[in-house]
Amino acid sequence: MSPPTLTTIPSELRHQILRETLSLRIHWYGWYAVTPFTGVCKQFEADIAETLKSWLPTEETDVLVTCEAALEQLKSARKHFHQLAADSKRSWSSESLRTVRINALLPKFEDWNSLPGYVFKGMMELVRRLEDTHAKLTKFPYKLKHVKLDLTIPPEPLHIFENCWDGREHTFGGHFDHGWKYQKIVWTYVLERLRGWDNVRSKCKNGKQQYFFKRSRLGVEIVGTLPPSQLEVVAYGIDCETFEWLRGDTAAHQDAATQGSPTFLQKFLKEAIEIRGATDYMDTRGSMRASLMIKRREQWAQIRAEEEEEEG
């Protein structure tokens, strides 16, 4: 007797499994539920359609807001699920949609020219996107309780970012890697924006300063993955003061550290912090630059030697 499969088990069990895989995607033009089983087979498509007729998200449901403008559609989703719960005489709380994940570095355009200058402008668009998200966070509705800020760079812009600036020809002879230089600028901008989030203010009409964004009201969690290709850039490209803030080990930031302020990036930058913290030349910026140049020269010399060996 052959073992049961997803297509042979009772439909009730399939529907239960599907409910556990459903998540929400909120776009500026609307929202929809997604599951990894979409497009697998016609039977699954029918099961998904049937499941969505009664599915209600829970607090564990992943709610991805693709851009700051999509927050308006979150209201539409809440209204839909409240109505669905009422029609089926079930109870449902909007608490299930009070934790959202937002793509902070998703570009507004992806058709970038392959030249480094244009790619740099494209990557700076990611930073501008972060600033837009930052501005929107200050006006998030009180009904939101927690925001997961996803700093993962999408695959396509990351591929261009990495490959358009190989820059090995710039390392030979003691010059810094051209790509490393511009990548460092991008990450410096990103980290500077995040660093200032604890002091977000806006002028009121009466001229007084008022805080709109406080961690006591809206928790922000940094999630995502720092690309391996950017570990060295982040580890050695940022200045010492920023590095100390990221590590949260300075006396000036101890009070804030207890509230989770300077350490909210530590998980995202864990490997980069460990790489730099394990070195003995992190005391000054100049010594770090010199050590990195030596490392780059050695890498380039090894590449040249391998190429000459292949040609020979």
Secondary structure as UniProt FT lines:
FT   TURN            6..8
FT   HELIX           11..21
FT   STRAND          23..27
FT   TURN            28..29
FT   STRAND          30..34
FT   TURN            36..39
FT   HELIX           42..52
FT   TURN            53..54
FT   TURN            59..60
FT   STRAND          63..65
FT   HELIX           68..70
FT   HELIX           71..87
FT   TURN            88..89
FT   HELIX           94..97
FT   STRAND          99..103
FT   HELIX           116..137
FT   TURN            138..139
FT   TURN            142..143
FT   STRAND          146..150
FT   HELIX           155..163
FT   TURN            164..165
FT   HELIX           168..171
FT   TURN            172..173
FT   HELIX           178..195
FT   HELIX           196..199
FT   STRAND          201..203
FT   TURN            205..206
FT   STRAND          209..211
FT   TURN            215..217
FT   STRAND          219..223
FT   HELIX           228..230
FT   HELIX           231..237
FT   HELIX           240..247
FT   HELIX           251..253
FT   HELIX           254..258
FT   TURN            259..260
FT   TURN            262..269
FT   HELIX           270..277
FT   HELIX           285..311
//
